[in-house]
Amino acid sequence: MTHSHDSHDVEHRNDPRRPDGNGAEEHSGASRAEPRQDPAAETSWTTGSPGSVQQVTNSPMAVTALVLGLLALFCVLPAVLAPLAILLGIVAIVFGILGRKQAGQPHRTGKGLATAGLVMGTIALVLGILAGIALTLGAMNPDIIGPVQQQFGEMMT
């Protein structure tokens, strides 16, 4: 009968419905109770009350830097839009720097977005300057522009 009594004690000891909270019975005088934890410490951000959760948002400057950096890179592809790529690249760099600073503030993220916009803006600026130089040199050199004009004329007829 001792065996059934021991299993009965184990069932009550692990019963979460016990009024003492942990189900521990003290037959032998030694406490087997597990330490209690503060219920507030167990609350996660998903189960907390709406007032206790502080929302973290991306920095608007970082998002703007990313978008402008992408636009600047796409403007470099057709070399004719090189001046626009240069302008958008400069603005993306400025917003990238401001976005990195703003991402360091409390409840703000987006440092990676700002860095990506900064890098793409820098690449677009460099490529835009190189494309502008190439276009200018090509337009001034009759050996280059002559055959291009001839091929373009043939395509149009």
C-alpha positions in Angstrom: 0.0 0.0 0.0 2.9 2.3 0.4 3.5 2.3 -3.3 0.0 3.7 -4.0 0.4 6.3 -1.2 3.7 7.5 -2.8 2.1 7.8 -6.2 -0.8 9.7 -4.6 1.7 12.1 -3.1 3.4 12.7 -6.4 0.1 13.4 -8.1 -0.8 16.0 -5.5 2.6 17.5 -5.4 2.5 18.2 -9.2 -1.1 19.3 -9.2 -1.2 23.0 -10.3 -4.8 23.3 -8.9 -3.5 23.0 -5.3 -4.2 26.1 -3.2 -0.6 26.4 -2.2 0.3 27.1 -5.8 2.9 24.4 -6.4 1.2 21.3 -5.0 4.0 20.5 -2.6 3.0 18.5 0.5 5.3 18.6 3.5 5.1 15.2 5.1 8.7 14.8 6.1 9.3 18.4 7.2 11.7 19.2 4.3 10.3 21.6 1.8 10.3 20.4 -1.8 8.6 23.4 -3.2 10.1 25.0 -6.2 10.8 28.7 -6.0 8.0 30.9 -7.3 8.6 33.4 -10.0 7.1 36.8 -10.3 4.2 36.5 -12.8 5.0 39.9 -14.3 8.5 38.6 -15.2 6.9 35.9 -17.3 4.8 38.2 -19.3 6.1 38.4 -22.9 5.7 41.3 -25.3 2.9 39.4 -27.1 0.8 38.8 -24.0 1.3 42.1 -22.2 -1.3 44.7 -22.0 -1.4 47.2 -24.9 -0.3 50.0 -22.5 2.9 48.1 -21.5 4.1 47.3 -25.0 6.1 50.1 -26.7 6.0 49.9 -30.4 9.4 50.0 -32.3 9.2 51.6 -35.7 11.6 52.0 -38.6 13.1 55.4 -39.1 11.4 57.3 -41.9 14.7 58.8 -42.9 16.2 55.3 -43.3 13.3 54.1 -45.4 13.6 57.2 -47.6 17.3 56.6 -48.0 16.6 53.1 -49.2 14.0 54.1 -51.7 16.0 57.0 -53.1 19.1 54.8 -53.3 17.2 52.3 -55.3 15.8 55.0 -57.6 19.2 56.4 -58.1 20.6 53.0 -59.1 17.8 52.5 -61.6 18.4 56.0 -63.0 22.1 55.1 -63.7 21.1 52.2 -66.0 20.0 54.5 -68.9 23.1 56.8 -69.0 20.9 59.7 -70.2 19.4 59.9 -66.7 22.9 60.2 -65.1 22.2 63.8 -63.8 19.1 62.6 -62.1 21.0 59.6 -60.6 23.7 62.0 -59.3 21.0 64.2 -57.6 19.1 61.2 -56.2 22.4 59.7 -55.0 23.4 62.8 -53.1 19.9 63.0 -51.4 20.1 59.3 -50.6 23.5 59.8 -48.9 22.1 62.6 -46.8 19.0 60.7 -45.8 21.2 57.6 -45.1 23.4 59.6 -42.7 20.4 61.1 -41.0 18.6 57.8 -40.9 21.5 56.1 -39.2 21.5 58.8 -36.5 17.7 58.5 -36.1 17.9 54.7 -35.8 20.0 55.1 -32.7 17.1 56.8 -30.8 14.9 54.8 -28.5 12.0 52.9 -30.1 13.6 53.4 -33.6 15.1 50.8 -35.8 16.3 50.9 -39.4 20.1 51.2 -39.2 20.4 48.5 -41.8 18.0 50.2 -44.1 19.8 53.5 -43.7 23.1 51.8 -44.4 21.8 50.1 -47.5 20.4 53.5 -48.8 23.7 55.1 -48.0 25.7 52.5 -49.9 23.3 52.5 -52.9 23.3 56.3 -53.0 27.1 56.3 -53.0 27.3 53.7 -55.8 24.7 55.6 -57.9 26.6 58.9 -57.4 29.9 57.4 -58.5 28.3 55.6 -61.5 26.3 58.7 -62.4 29.4 60.8 -62.4 31.3 58.3 -64.6 28.3 58.0 -67.0 28.1 61.8 -67.2 31.8 62.0 -68.1 31.4 59.2 -70.6 28.4 60.9 -72.2 30.2 64.3 -72.3 33.4 62.8 -73.8 31.4 60.8 -76.3 29.4 63.8 -77.5 32.5 65.8 -78.0 34.4 63.2 -79.9 33.2 62.9 -83.6 34.9 59.5 -84.0 32.5 58.1 -81.5 29.3 60.1 -82.1 29.5 59.8 -85.9 29.0 56.0 -86.1 26.4 56.1 -83.4 24.4 58.7 -85.3 24.7 56.7 -88.5 23.5 53.5 -86.9 20.6 55.3 -85.2 19.6 56.9 -88.6 19.7 53.4 -90.2 17.5 52.0 -87.5 14.9 54.7 -87.9 14.5 54.2 -91.7 
